[in-house]
Amino acid sequence: MTPSNNKTHETATKRPAVLANLVAQHKGRITLLSFLSFAGALLEALFIVMVTSIAMALVGGTTTVGPVFGRSLGVPIALIFAASALAVRLIFSLSGVRVSADLVGEVTTNQRNELAHAYLRTSWAVQQSEPAGRLQELLTSFVGRVTNSISTLANSLTAGLSLIAFLSTGLLMHPAATAAVLLALAGVGAILTPLRRRIRKRSAANAQANLSFANAISEFGSLGLEMQTFGAESAFEKRIDRLTADATATQRQTQILQNSLPYVYMSLAYAAVLAGISLLWQVGPDDLGAVGAVMILMVRSLSYGQQMATSSAALAANAPFLGNVRETVDRYLSTPSATGAARPESLLPIEAANVGFSYSDRLALTKVTFRLAPGESLGIIGPSGAGKSTLAQLLLGIRHPSFGSLTANGIPISEIDRTWWSERVSFVAQDPLLFTGTVAENIRFFRSGIENDDLVEAARRANILADIEALPHGFDTHLGERGNQLSGGQRQRLSIARALATNPEFLVLDEPTSALDGRSESLIRTTLAELRGTMSIVIIAHRMSTLDICDRIMVIEHGEMTGLGPPKSLRSRNKFYQQALSVAGITQ
Ligand SMILES: Nc1ncnc2c1ncn2[C@@H]1O[C@H](COP(=O)(O)OP(=O)(O)OP(=O)(O)O)[C@@H](O)[C@H]1O
């Protein structure tokens, strides 16, 4: 067996356990539902027996009904019994509907929370490697399948217990006939097992196709601008048509199998009843009344049996989706974003000794050694793919070195309390994302303890205050989805205000100006010049002018640190730096 086969098999065997776990988590409600279903079905069976017996009595011209379960009753009493059974049955059924709805609501909430919380708590390495759109798809349609499974399970439980109640009543009425039907039903269930297995297999392919579709849709959504400017609409249409066709084909195949199962079951079950009647005809019925009641009970049992067949097909189709949600939660939980407990006196100096990092088997950074002093500004330059952003992520503590040591004030960054760390370290990304909300909310970014004065001060330092004051409602202006009312330069300065709002000790900027116009860059340079010396700063930049304020420059090439020193001395000895200055037209 190949490794991937092994994994598939492992996943497939885990799936019933996923449902069993869900049942265990909600056993209170499920037990109540079981009681309501079973008691309700017994009452319905009693009603059928009473009505059949009353009908037999009337046909026989007598006013005595029965004996029913060993007792004879007058017609009026039997009618009252039947009506009471019907009324209580209705109350039980309606209560069951409520319990079932509560159960479904609880499962949806729990599953969504569990998945979303696990994602938020997982490491950056895992979050960053998730395909686009996967989480949304899991949280919406996949959790929908989990919910559907639990409500299907509740229906199936109701049907199963009703079936047991009916068969038990039947056994009391006429053991031989009921036992024959019971055997026939078990046989039909066994015959349908391979069909259920095929449904599960097809549905696994369907789940995969849905995830690929969600991934592609999410990418299309973010590539709108490129699609329009490059006139790639028809190519995108073709791609999306193909993906839609793939997803629809697997869905169609699952649906055909899933919807066929109840009909196949029904035909087989009726065939079994037919065989039972033939047998009765051969043997000759002994008690006509009892056989009549049993026949009605069995026909009703068949409809419960069909309900169970429908449910089992739906459960088989949902199983891969359940498995996917569970595997994803487990995967997220297995690599939580690490936090330590250390809270040093201060964050600085930051020291890297022979730091290296590998993505799986790919070495991205090696032998990086430096010391960042309090208030020092360090610029990092290097060709594309050299490992600069990787170093930034190590410095931010969201990835940890594969080898070497990276410490803050002598303590490995991985051992430092993340909450303490986040209050002192800030970050500005190349293309920062704003979210739908006000300007103030975007600067605060869900952090507590940032007062209105802090917002104004951060905006002033980021050179965005005048732009904010010119907005219709200032800091309370609502930005459109993802802040699309602002220009690229404004978004970048707003994100610098976000980074400065907590007055950090250490600020990392990853190419903050590379996508900006000259005026926006100049405003950010002014900000950086004002920040110089007030905090430790690491700036990764392609634009040499952005690095004006740096005390030292580090050069990284092909994952290795090839130079480190004050700009003047580095200029005399580092080729890459010399070339970069010359390309930027800086000759002095
Ligand atoms: N998540 C990842 N998984 C695997 N490899 C990665 C990942 N991120 C980056 N790499 C690889 O690691 C190397 C360093 O990438 P990094 O982004 O740090 O370079 P960079 O110097 O910041 O590049 P640029 O200037 O283009 O942003 C590259 O070869 C890149 O392909």
The ligand as an SDF file (V2000), in Angstrom:
LIG
                    3D

 31 33  0  0  0  0  0  0  0  0999 V2000
    6.0720   29.7640    2.5820 N   0  0  0  0  0  0  0  0  0  0  0  0
    7.1360   29.3650    1.8890 C   0  0  0  0  0  0  0  0  0  0  0  0
    7.2770   28.0730    1.5990 N   0  0  0  0  0  0  0  0  0  0  0  0
    8.3610   27.6320    0.8990 C   0  0  0  0  0  0  0  0  0  0  0  0
    9.3430   28.4440    0.4490 N   0  0  0  0  0  0  0  0  0  0  0  0
    9.2460   29.7510    0.7120 C   0  0  0  0  0  0  0  0  0  0  0  0
    8.1270   30.2870    1.4430 C   0  0  0  0  0  0  0  0  0  0  0  0
    8.3010   31.6200    1.5470 N   0  0  0  0  0  0  0  0  0  0  0  0
    9.4580   31.9110    0.9170 C   0  0  0  0  0  0  0  0  0  0  0  0
   10.0230   30.7960    0.4220 N   0  0  0  0  0  0  0  0  0  0  0  0
   11.2840   30.6960   -0.3060 C   0  0  0  0  0  0  0  0  0  0  0  0
   12.3260   31.1320    0.5520 O   0  0  0  0  0  0  0  0  0  0  0  0
   13.2350   31.9390   -0.1480 C   0  0  0  0  0  0  0  0  0  0  0  0
   13.3320   33.3130    0.5390 C   0  0  0  0  0  0  0  0  0  0  0  0
   12.0870   33.9630    0.3910 O   0  0  0  0  0  0  0  0  0  0  0  0
   11.8360   35.4020    1.0030 P   0  0  0  0  0  0  0  0  0  0  0  0
   10.4160   35.7450    0.7820 O   0  0  0  0  0  0  0  0  0  0  0  0
   12.3430   35.4500    2.3850 O   0  0  0  0  0  0  0  0  0  0  0  0
   12.7610   36.3050    0.0600 O   0  0  0  0  0  0  0  0  0  0  0  0
   12.8380   37.8730   -0.0510 P   0  0  0  0  0  0  0  0  0  0  0  0
   14.2720   38.2190   -0.0050 O   0  0  0  0  0  0  0  0  0  0  0  0
   11.9650   38.5330    0.9410 O   0  0  0  0  0  0  0  0  0  0  0  0
   12.2630   38.1040   -1.4960 O   0  0  0  0  0  0  0  0  0  0  0  0
   11.5170   39.4130   -2.0900 P   0  0  0  0  0  0  0  0  0  0  0  0
   12.4890   40.5270   -2.0430 O   0  0  0  0  0  0  0  0  0  0  0  0
   11.2150   39.0000   -3.4790 O   0  0  0  0  0  0  0  0  0  0  0  0
   10.3060   39.6170   -1.2530 O   0  0  0  0  0  0  0  0  0  0  0  0
   12.7660   32.0140   -1.5740 C   0  0  0  0  0  0  0  0  0  0  0  0
   13.4750   31.0710   -2.3180 O   0  0  0  0  0  0  0  0  0  0  0  0
   11.3090   31.6320   -1.4950 C   0  0  0  0  0  0  0  0  0  0  0  0
   10.8990   30.9650   -2.6710 O   0  0  0  0  0  0  0  0  0  0  0  0
  1  2  1  0
  2  3  1  0
  2  7  2  0
  3  4  2  0
  4  5  1  0
  5  6  2  0
  6  7  1  0
  6 10  1  0
  7  8  1  0
  8  9  2  0
  9 10  1  0
 10 11  1  0
 11 12  1  0
 11 30  1  0
 12 13  1  0
 13 14  1  0
 13 28  1  0
 14 15  1  0
 15 16  1  0
 16 17  2  0
 16 18  1  0
 16 19  1  0
 19 20  1  0
 20 21  2  0
 20 22  1  0
 20 23  1  0
 23 24  1  0
 24 25  2  0
 24 26  1  0
 24 27  1  0
 28 29  1  0
 28 30  1  0
 30 31  1  0
M  END
$$$$
